[in-house]
Structures are given as structure tokens and as C-alpha cells.
Amino acid sequence: MKVGKTKELLIEDIKAKIPLLVQNDLILDEIAIQLQKHNISIGNILELINDEGRLYEANIQELLLLAEQLYLKFNDDDGDWSAEWLNPSEVKELRLYRKESPYEEIIRLPYTFESVLKTGHNEYVAIIPNTIIGKLWMSGITMYNPNIQRQAKKKRVKDAIIEVMNLNPKSLRDIEKQTLEGDLITSTLRYNARVGSGVNGIEYIYDEREQSLTLLEGALLDVLDGAHRTFSIYNAYMKKVDLKGAMIVIFSNMTEAQCKRVQVDMAKANPIPKPRLQELAKDKLSDEVVIELKAEGELKGRITSNANVKYSYGEVVTFSELSNAIDKSFIIENRIEIIKIAKIINEYMMYLFAYYKENLVDKDSLMFKSRMFIGHIELAAKMFESNIPFEDLNKHLDKIDFTKGNPIWEEVGILKYGSMSLHNRAKIQKLFQQLI
């Protein structure tokens, strides 16, 4: 590139035009056609415009070709973009560039899916191998259509507010990693054959006798639900052709208005509370300590998997609050230590509930509130490390006035704010540390 031009400046130039690109499917298709000459598929383009991290990892030639197309589509002047960025020899090399790929075989339409069951009007379900899901995207058959995607992000472009694709880069990388390792859990994707995309006005035909669904020439499959999984499986496929596993795919042939109705119905589904998700995921060893505490001991029946504690039911702490507290106060290096730490906490809780049982029903006391458990767990850890017997717990806890009227809680932020920040929790933790 010419003096003063860098990859970073090139990426900033691309990022500035992405909001304009995602609101114009026609221009995206035109750019895809131009870049296909360089073996850059529409899947490759979407990968770049959806994940900023991929822009920094991409081949410089691919970035130059994309930036050039964006300039041609969105700049009003007649300037020579290539002359501004590249030397003449580099321009010649760029015109000859072809993206290398070990996957030359693409899916060409018509294409038939076998063992497909009809589940409703213009709705069919099949089990599709992850390799085929990756290949469909690579072949430009499955598409990301922001018009029918849930939770699109809103951005301001000049005087207009537009909706842009909302993909989480971390989620994409996590799913890709699970796919490569053959550890991705099967889930359901929804692909909608875009009405009017078929060359002859028909997107697919279903053979009830053969239980086969044939996608016809020109048909495009919009990802109605499962964009993160589809995109991540494609990324994994581009690194490993023999992917394991499969997804359940529901095929449909609906108008955009019908698709939006489906999205509304899916959005009505009750979300899983974050504490419950953490419990199910068991992504930390501290989570498994909490599971032990739920099984037996003083906290049995007192830990909730919901986001909020129902004190009237005898609950005192959320799963995530307790797990995070354990993670901050104990070092858990392997699974052997899980039982050991659970026993330490159980012994602390036994004395806590014995000495301060009346505080459980005292509405003026904060001792057994969920947000206090980061302090209790810290004190349990410090007493164990210092070989202080837990029967002496009351000698230390009595140094704190747990009534709501104590001005210290206002300083910590417990009574002032409805939710606890990391800063507030750190203050509580330090308060309990000072008891030893």
C-alpha cells in the first residue's frame, strides 16, 4: 500500500460503510457478485461485516477488494480508489487475487434433502449434518436477512435510524470452537425459502412419497432463527471439512410478514433466568460447589435458581450470587477440592444459622440477604485460612450491626441502589475481611 496507508485505516474505512451496506440487500448482492470472481463468497463478506475481530484477522487482499467495492457503491465522487491506496503493481496483483479454499465443491441447485417430514402448511423438518449447514452458507444459499431477524441493533446513519445485524462475536467464537471439537449440542434452526427467489417463482417442491425436499434453482434460504449457530458452523467448516454432529432444521416458505409473526411468537417464550442458565451450564467449579450445597447442609432449600430471592419461601441467596462469591474467596484448582470447600462453607453456615436464627425472620436485619453472602463466604474462607474455629463466629460477626438503620449500609450502597454493582460487592467483602 502507499505511504501513510495502513491496514488499520483500511478497516476503519470499511467499518464506516458497514451500516450503509446492511440496510441495502441489493447492493450487498451486487458486491457479492463482484467478489465472487475472487472466490470470496457472500458468506465471507457477512463474516467480515458481522464480526470486527474477523476484519483484523482477514487477508489484506480481501479487505482491499471489499473496501474498493464499498467505495464504488457509496461514494458520490469519481475518484480513483485503487490509485489512492495502491501502487500500480499492487493494483495488478489485486486483480489477479483468488481466495484460496480447500473446499471447491459447492452446493448447486436444485439440491435435494432426504428424510424430510411435513409438519404443517409449507413447513418441513429434517436433520441436517453440520457439514451441509456450513456448505449451504459457503455456497451463498443460506442468507442473513436483517428484515426478519429478532433483536436487531439500531444505529444512526446521518439523520436516519436503521436496524443492523446483531451477532455477538464471543458467542460466534464459542459455538465455532464447540463445533470444531464435535461438542456442539443439537438444536433447532429455522430456514425460510424467500418468496420470489426461485427462478420460476417456486422455491422448493416436496415429494411426500419419497419424503424429500428439493430446493430449486435460484432459491435463497433466509436464516429465520439460529443465525449464530449457522454462521459459526460455517466458520468451523471453513477450517475443518469433516465436522461431526447435525442440527434440526425447519424449512418454511413464508412472506416477510409471516416470518415476522413467527418471530413475535418465538419472542413470547419465557427466557431462562441467568442464575438458572449458570446452574445448567456448570461452567465454573464454584458452580459445582453450590450444587453440593443445594444437596445437603444448612443451605439446602435456601438457594434459588431464579434471578430474585423469595425470602417468604425460606430462600436466602441466588445460585449465581453464591457461586460468584465462592469464586472470589476460594481457589478451586480441581474437582477434588469441591467437596472440601462445600464442607467448609456448610460448617460456617451451621453456626451462622444457629447463632442468628432470629435474624432470618427479622425484616429489619440484612444479615441473611442474598447480597450479604459475598461477605459470609469471604469470612468463612478467612476463618478457615487462619485456623479460627467456626464456633467463635459470633465473636466476629457481632462487630457488625446488621440493622437497616446502620449508616454503613448507605455507604456500601445496599439501601441506595436496587441492584448491586461489583464495586458495592467489593465493599461488602472488605467489610467482612476486616473482622479477622
C-alpha positions in Angstrom: 0.0 0.0 0.0 1.0 3.6 -0.5 2.9 5.6 2.2 0.5 6.6 5.0 -2.0 3.9 4.2 -2.3 1.0 6.8 -4.5 -2.0 7.4 -6.0 -0.2 10.4 -7.0 2.8 8.3 -8.5 0.4 5.7 -10.5 -1.4 8.4 -11.8 1.9 9.8 -12.9 2.9 6.2 -14.8 -0.4 5.9 -16.4 -0.1 9.3 -17.7 3.4 8.5 -19.7 2.0 5.5 -21.0 -1.3 7.0 -24.2 0.4 8.4 -25.0 1.6 4.9 -24.4 -1.8 3.4 -26.5 -3.8 5.8 -29.6 -1.7 5.0 -29.4 -2.4 1.3 -29.7 -6.1 0.2 -29.4 -5.2 -3.5 -26.0 -3.5 -3.0 -24.9 -6.4 -0.9 -25.8 -8.8 -3.7 -24.1 -6.7 -6.3 -20.9 -6.6 -4.2 -21.1 -10.4 -3.7 -21.3 -10.9 -7.4 -18.2 -8.8 -8.0 -16.2 -10.5 -5.2 -17.3 -14.0 -6.2 -14.8 -13.5 -9.1 -12.1 -13.6 -6.5 -13.6 -16.7 -4.8 -14.9 -14.5 -2.0 -18.4 -15.7 -1.2 -21.3 -13.8 0.3 -20.7 -15.9 3.5 -17.1 -14.5 3.6 -18.5 -11.0 3.3 -21.1 -11.4 6.0 -18.4 -12.9 8.3 -16.4 -9.7 7.9 -19.2 -7.2 8.4 -20.6 -9.0 11.4 -17.5 -9.6 13.4 -15.0 -6.8 13.9 -12.4 -9.3 15.1 -12.6 -11.1 11.7 -11.7 -7.8 10.0 -8.4 -7.7 11.8 -7.7 -11.4 11.1 -8.6 -11.2 7.4 -6.2 -11.3 4.4 -5.3 -7.8 3.3 -6.3 -8.5 -0.3 -9.8 -9.4 0.8 -10.1 -6.2 2.8 -8.8 -4.2 -0.2 -11.3 -5.8 -2.5 -14.2 -5.2 -0.1 -13.2 -1.6 0.6 -12.9 -0.9 -3.1 -16.5 -2.2 -3.7 -17.8 -0.2 -0.8 -16.2 2.9 -2.1 -17.7 2.4 -5.6 -21.2 1.9 -4.2 -21.3 4.6 -1.5 -19.1 7.5 -2.7 -20.5 10.1 -5.0 -17.2 11.4 -6.4 -15.5 9.8 -9.4 -12.1 9.4 -7.6 -9.8 6.5 -8.3 -9.8 4.5 -5.1 -7.2 2.0 -6.2 -4.8 4.8 -7.2 -5.3 6.4 -3.8 -4.5 3.2 -1.8 -2.2 1.1 -4.0 0.9 1.3 -6.3 0.3 0.2 -9.9 2.0 -3.2 -9.4 -0.2 -3.8 -6.4 -3.4 -3.0 -8.4 -2.4 -5.6 -10.9 -1.7 -8.2 -8.3 -5.1 -7.4 -6.6 -6.9 -8.0 -9.9 -5.4 -11.5 -10.1 -6.1 -12.4 -6.5 -8.1 -15.5 -5.8 -9.1 -16.6 -2.3 -7.7 -20.0 -1.5 -10.1 -22.6 -0.2 -9.7 -26.3 0.2 -13.5 -26.5 -0.3 -14.0 -26.2 -4.0 -17.2 -28.3 -4.0 -20.2 -26.0 -3.5 -23.9 -26.9 -3.4 -25.6 -26.2 -6.7 -29.3 -26.0 -7.1 -31.5 -28.0 -7.5 -30.5 -29.8 -4.3 -32.5 -32.5 -2.5 -32.7 -33.1 1.2 -33.7 -36.6 2.2 -35.8 -38.0 5.1 -37.8 -34.8 5.4 -41.2 -34.7 7.3 -44.0 -32.3 6.6 -45.1 -30.7 9.9 -47.5 -28.0 8.7 -48.6 -25.9 5.8 -45.4 -25.1 3.9 -43.3 -26.3 6.8 -40.9 -29.3 6.8 -38.4 -30.6 9.3 -35.1 -32.5 8.6 -31.9 -33.5 10.4 -29.1 -31.7 8.5 -25.4 -32.6 9.1 -23.2 -29.7 10.2 -21.1 -30.1 7.1 -24.1 -29.4 4.9 -25.1 -26.4 7.0 -21.6 -25.0 6.6 -21.6 -25.7 2.9 -25.0 -24.1 2.3 -23.7 -20.9 3.8 -20.4 -21.1 1.8 -22.4 -21.6 -1.4 -24.5 -18.5 -0.8 -27.7 -20.4 -0.4 -28.4 -19.6 3.2 -28.5 -15.9 3.8 -28.8 -13.4 6.7 -31.9 -11.3 6.3 -31.9 -8.5 8.9 -35.6 -7.7 8.0 -36.7 -10.9 9.7 -34.1 -11.2 12.5 -35.0 -10.8 16.1 -33.2 -8.2 18.3 -31.6 -6.2 15.5 -29.4 -3.4 16.7 -30.4 0.2 15.9 -27.8 2.6 14.6 -28.0 6.2 13.5 -26.7 6.9 10.0 -26.8 10.6 9.2 -30.4 11.6 10.0 -31.9 8.1 9.9 -32.2 5.2 12.3 -31.5 1.9 10.8 -31.6 -1.7 12.0 -28.3 -3.7 11.6 -27.4 -7.3 12.2 -26.9 -8.2 15.9 -24.4 -11.0 16.2 -22.3 -11.5 19.3 -18.6 -12.1 18.4 -17.9 -14.0 21.6 -20.9 -16.3 21.0 -19.8 -16.9 17.5 -16.3 -18.0 18.6 -17.6 -20.2 21.4 -20.0 -22.0 19.1 -17.3 -22.4 16.4 -15.0 -23.9 19.0 -17.6 -26.4 20.2 -18.4 -27.3 16.5 -14.7 -28.0 15.8 -14.4 -30.1 18.9 -17.6 -32.1 18.0 -19.2 -30.9 21.2 -22.0 -28.6 19.9 -25.4 -29.6 21.3 -28.0 -30.3 18.6 -30.7 -27.5 18.5 -33.3 -26.3 16.1 -32.7 -23.8 13.2 -35.3 -22.2 11.0 -34.6 -21.6 7.3 -37.2 -19.7 5.3 -37.1 -20.0 1.5 -37.5 -16.4 0.4 -40.8 -16.0 -1.6 -40.0 -14.9 -5.1 -36.3 -16.0 -5.1 -36.9 -19.2 -7.2 -36.1 -18.7 -10.9 -39.6 -20.0 -11.9 -41.4 -18.5 -8.9 -41.2 -21.7 -7.0 -38.6 -22.2 -4.2 -38.9 -25.9 -3.5 -41.0 -29.0 -4.1 -41.8 -31.7 -1.6 -42.2 -35.4 -2.6 -44.4 -36.9 0.1 -43.9 -40.4 -1.1 -40.1 -40.1 -1.1 -40.1 -37.8 1.9 -37.7 -35.5 0.1 -37.5 -31.7 -0.2 -35.8 -30.3 -3.3 -34.6 -26.7 -3.3 -35.0 -25.3 -6.8 -32.7 -23.1 -8.9 -32.4 -19.5 -7.6 -33.9 -20.2 -4.2 -32.4 -18.4 -1.2 -32.8 -19.6 2.4 -33.1 -16.7 4.9 -32.0 -17.7 8.4 -35.2 -17.1 10.4 -33.8 -18.4 13.6 -30.3 -19.7 14.5 -28.1 -17.1 12.9 -25.3 -17.5 15.5 -25.2 -21.3 15.1 -25.4 -21.2 11.3 -22.7 -18.6 11.0 -20.4 -20.3 13.5 -20.9 -23.8 11.9 -19.8 -22.2 8.6 -16.7 -20.7 10.2 -15.9 -24.1 11.6 -16.5 -25.8 8.2 -14.0 -23.5 6.6 -11.4 -24.8 9.0 -12.4 -28.5 9.1 -14.4 -30.2 6.4 -15.4 -33.3 8.3 -17.5 -31.7 11.0 -19.4 -34.0 13.4 -23.0 -33.6 14.5 -26.2 -32.3 13.0 -28.9 -29.7 13.6 -32.7 -30.0 13.3 -33.8 -27.6 10.6 -37.3 -26.4 10.0 -37.8 -25.3 6.4 -40.6 -22.9 5.5 -41.7 -20.8 2.6 -43.3 -17.7 4.0 -43.5 -14.0 3.2 -41.6 -11.5 5.3 -44.8 -10.5 7.1 -45.5 -14.2 8.0 -41.9 -14.5 9.2 -42.2 -11.5 11.5 -45.3 -13.1 13.0 -43.2 -16.3 13.7 -40.6 -14.1 15.3 -43.2 -12.5 17.6 -44.4 -15.9 18.7 -40.9 -17.1 19.4 -40.2 -13.9 21.4 -43.1 -14.7 23.7 -41.3 -17.8 25.0 -40.2 -17.3 28.6 -36.5 -16.6 28.9 -34.4 -18.8 31.3 -33.2 -16.7 34.2 -29.5 -16.1 34.2 -28.9 -17.9 37.6 -30.6 -21.0 36.1 -28.5 -20.8 33.0 -25.4 -20.6 35.0 -26.5 -23.6 37.1 -27.3 -25.6 33.9 -24.1 -24.7 32.2 -21.9 -25.5 35.3 -19.1 -23.5 33.6 -17.2 -22.9 36.8 -16.0 -25.2 39.6 -17.6 -22.8 42.1 -20.9 -23.7 40.4 -20.4 -27.3 41.4 -19.7 -26.3 45.0 -23.1 -24.6 45.0 -24.7 -27.7 43.6 -23.2 -29.6 46.6 -24.6 -27.0 49.0 -28.0 -27.3 47.4 -27.9 -31.1 48.0 -27.3 -31.1 51.7 -26.5 -28.8 54.7 -27.9 -25.6 56.0 -28.4 -24.1 52.6 -30.4 -27.0 51.2 -33.7 -25.5 50.0 -32.4 -21.9 50.6 -30.6 -21.4 47.2 -32.8 -20.3 44.3 -32.0 -20.7 40.6 -34.2 -17.7 39.8 -33.0 -14.2 39.4 -34.7 -13.0 42.6 -34.9 -14.5 46.1 -38.3 -15.2 47.7 -37.5 -14.8 51.3 -41.0 -15.8 52.3 -40.2 -19.3 50.8 -37.2 -19.6 53.0 -34.7 -18.7 50.2 -31.7 -16.6 51.2 -29.4 -16.4 48.2 -29.3 -16.9 44.4 -27.3 -19.6 42.7 -25.2 -17.0 40.8 -24.6 -14.7 43.8 -23.3 -17.7 45.9 -21.2 -19.1 43.0 -19.6 -15.8 42.3 -18.8 -15.2 46.0 -17.1 -18.7 46.2 -15.2 -17.9 43.1 -13.8 -14.7 44.6 -12.9 -16.1 48.1 -11.7 -19.7 47.4 -9.1 -21.0 44.9 -10.5 -24.1 43.3 -7.9 -25.8 41.1 -9.5 -29.2 40.6 -12.7 -31.2 41.3 -11.2 -32.9 44.4 -11.5 -29.6 46.3 -15.2 -29.1 45.5 -16.3 -31.4 48.4 -13.7 -29.9 50.8 -14.8 -26.3 50.2 -18.5 -27.3 50.4 -17.8 -28.8 53.8 -16.0 -25.6 55.0 -19.0 -23.5 53.9 -21.5 -25.9 55.4 -19.8 -25.7 58.8 -19.8 -21.9 58.7 -23.5 -21.9 57.8 -24.3 -24.3 60.5 -23.0 -21.9 63.2 -24.4 -18.8 61.3 -27.9 -20.2 61.3 -27.6 -21.5 64.9 -26.3 -18.2 66.4 -28.5 -15.8 64.4 -31.7 -17.8 63.7 -33.9 -14.9 64.8 -32.4 -12.7 62.1 -34.0 -14.9 59.5 -37.4 -13.5 60.2 -36.3 -10.0 61.3 -37.3 -7.7 58.4 -35.0 -5.0 59.8 -31.9 -7.3 59.5 -29.7 -7.5 56.5 -27.7 -10.5 57.8 -29.4 -13.1 55.6 -30.0 -11.0 52.5 -28.6 -12.5 49.3 -26.1 -9.7 48.7 -24.5 -10.3 52.1 -23.3 -13.8 51.1 -20.3 -12.4 49.4 -19.3 -11.3 52.9 -20.2 -14.6 54.6 -18.2 -16.6 52.1 -15.2 -14.3 52.5 -15.4 -14.6 56.3 -15.7 -18.4 56.1 -12.5 -18.5 53.9 -10.5 -16.2 56.1 -11.5 -18.0 59.3 -10.5 -21.4 57.7 -7.2 -20.0 56.5 -6.4 -18.5 59.9 -7.4 -21.7 61.8 -10.1 -19.8 63.7 -12.9 -22.3 64.8 -16.3 -21.5 63.5 -17.8 -21.8 66.9 -16.2 -18.4 67.5 -18.2 -16.9 64.6 -20.4 -14.8 66.8 -17.4 -13.1 68.4 -16.5 -11.7 65.0 -20.0 -11.1 63.4 -21.2 -9.3 66.5 -18.8 -6.5 65.5 -21.2 -5.5 62.7 -24.7 -4.0 63.2 -26.8 -5.6 60.5 -29.9 -3.5 61.1 -31.0 -1.4 58.1 -30.6 1.8 60.1 -26.8 1.3 60.3 -25.4 4.2 58.1 -22.6 1.9 56.9 -25.1 0.2 54.5 -25.8 3.5 52.9 -22.1 4.0 52.3 -21.8 0.5 50.8 -24.7 1.2 48.6 -27.1 -1.6 49.7 -30.1 0.6 50.5 -29.5 3.2 47.9 -29.4 1.1 44.9 -31.9 -1.6 43.7 -29.1 -3.8 42.3 -25.5 -4.5 43.4 -22.5 -3.4 41.3 -19.1 -5.1 41.5 -17.9 -2.0 43.4 -20.6 -2.4 46.0 -19.9 -6.1 46.4 -16.2 -5.4 46.9 -17.0 -3.0 49.7 -19.1 -5.7 51.5 -16.3 -8.2 51.0 -13.7 -5.8 52.5 -16.1 -5.1 55.5 -16.1 -8.8 56.4 -12.4 -9.2 55.8 -11.7 -6.6 58.5 -13.5 -8.8 61.1 -10.4 -11.1 61.2 
